[in-house]
């Protein structure tokens, strides 16, 4: 959805679309898909039609969503408040690449950066204990 919305924004020059795109990232970074219409649509309508869900830890996804929030908010402010349309278009192109990598190839750039920062010790290991065992958050069938 982000890739499509970003392509439409870039192709049409309708930079006002950056507002709902940025809102979606901010909402997902703060609450997961709960307050994001695009997040809810993706999880409840699109994802079930694509097959079994791939469980991933929350902190790396929230980190990635936060990066998306910063980039799209900067694009919106740059374009709508400052008139920097080329700046916004470059950020939109970046969002198209990252969102396409995620949606087509299941490669999350933000999650990869998060993992690298953990390896470097910038993000402490206890921040994402779930990264070690994502199933700890879910009831296991053999736990009954």
Buried (B, 14 or more C-beta within 10 A) or exposed (E): BBBEBBBEBBEEEEBEBBEBBBBBBBBBBBEBBEBBEBBBBBBEEEBEEEEEEEEBBBBBBBBBBBBBBBBBBBBBBBBBEEEBBEBBBBBBEBBBEBBBBBBEEEEBBBBEBBBEBBEEEEBEEEBBEBBEEBEEEEEEEEEE
